[in-house]
């Protein structure tokens, strides 16, 4: 990819030169423009996020269900960044310099993943709850029977 904005399925990326996503390595995005290179890494398991500026680690946060803003300074500029997980499992990062979007990019979703409809999520939640209820009932019944209830 180039440093120019790229339009893809309604999403415009800026400065994105590399985007990777795997369950084992998490999401990785690399941005470059002039003498600024920013690397972003997001864990697929732990919620940990890291940002490198020109090879130096400048921010490291752990998220739990929300998207915190990273903030760091370089050459009299204030940088802010936020990472999110989009529907379908794609990772997205937006990086601002002095309040204006400098970089924006997104990984492709993992192969085989598709956006999930709310109806499917609801059905799976109900089935999972019912299955858990049955297992819980059987477990309690067995314990009571063993201990002379």
HELIX and SHEET records of a PDB file:
HELIX    1   1 UNK A  118  UNK A  146  1                                  29    
SHEET    1   A 2 UNK A   6  UNK A   8  0                                        
SHEET    2   A 2 UNK A  11  UNK A  13 -1                                        
SHEET    1   B 5 UNK A  16  UNK A  22  0                                        
SHEET    2   B 5 UNK A  26  UNK A  33 -1                                        
SHEET    3   B 5 UNK A  36  UNK A  42 -1                                        
SHEET    4   B 5 UNK A  48  UNK A  53 -1                                        
SHEET    5   B 5 UNK A  56  UNK A  62 -1                                        
SHEET    1   C 4 UNK A  69  UNK A  74  0                                        
SHEET    2   C 4 UNK A  77  UNK A  85 -1                                        
SHEET    3   C 4 UNK A  91  UNK A  97 -1                                        
SHEET    4   C 4 UNK A 100  UNK A 106 -1                                        
END                                                                             
